[in-house]
Amino acid sequence: MRKETKFLSLAVFSLIIFIVILLQVVNNGPMVNFDRLVNMSLIPVHGFVWKISLLIHYTFGTLGFGLILFILFCLFLFKKKHSHSLFVIGSLILTIGLTYLAKMEVGRIRPTNFLETDFSFPSGHAIYSFMIVALLFYLFAYNLKNVYLKRLWASAGVLVILMVAFSRLYLQVHWFSDILGSWALGLMIFGIMAYLHEKFKFLDKKHIAF
């Protein structure tokens, strides 16, 4: 199976998962009861974990996400890697746009209004951190021949994604299904953009060589 076909299949599969989670949230399904159990089991304490969670909150918001991707966009634009530039800026616009649209359409109330006053589903921080990790891995580590280095990239990325997810639950600003929905939506966006990137690599003078 060709790369672009794999990414397109990933996008379709992720869309299905997102729709399933969305229907659970909208129709107050069994997953919503599990959400309450998860949040009730986490009692935030103003200690070290609290401070780290706040740091993550201010790092992986819309501003941080936009800044990181804009820097990547400028870098690839300067290096004349046009397919990379389009991949990054397209991911930025699609992620922020679809996240905002989903929040407004679903209108889910947060567990608490601490730090955040907008709607809960999906989690912006969770999808932004996921997209940053996915984009960096795809652009810089996906084609690495060193398997151990590639696994190190992947492990570090997964750790970041899980830390951000935990911080959202610990601060009581999101439900568990918000996180799952964000990951599914992020994977769908990544699959679409990676598919398009593979199709339009000819825009570069030469292929990726990291």
URURDA-V640984 format. One record per backbone hydrogen bond with DSSP energy under -1.0 kcal/mol. CO is the residue of the C=O (numbers start at 0). NH is the residue of the N-H. Records with the same first field share a line. If there is no record, write none. Layout:
BEGIN
CO->NH / NH
END
This chain:
BEGIN
1->5
2->6
3->7
4->8
5->9
6->10
7->11
8->12
9->13
10->14
11->15
12->16
13->17
14->18
15->19
16->20
17->21
18->22
19->23
20->24
21->25
22->26
23->28
28->31
29->33
30->34
31->35
32->36
33->37
34->38
35->39
36->40
44->46
46->50
47->51
48->52
49->53
50->54
51->55
52->56
53->57
54->58
55->59
60->64
61->65
62->66
63->67
64->68
65->69
66->70
67->71
68->72
69->73
70->74
71->75
72->76
73->77
74->78
75->80
79->81
80->84
81->85
82->86
83->87
84->88
85->89
86->90
87->91
88->92
89->93
90->94
91->95
92->96
93->97
94->98
95->99
96->100
97->101
98->102
99->103
100->104
101->105
102->106
107->119
113->115
122->126
123->127
124->128
125->129
126->130
127->131
128->132
129->133
130->134
131->135
132->136
133->137
134->138
135->139
136->140 / 141
140->143
145->149
146->150
147->151
148->152
149->153
150->154
151->155
152->156
153->157
154->158
155->159
156->160
157->161
158->162
159->163
160->164
161->165
162->166
163->167
164->168
165->169
166->170
167->172
168->171
174->178
175->179
176->180
177->122 / 181
178->182
179->183
180->184
181->185
182->186
183->187
184->188
185->189
186->190
187->191
188->192
189->193
190->194
191->195
192->196
193->197
194->198
195->199
199->202
200->203
END
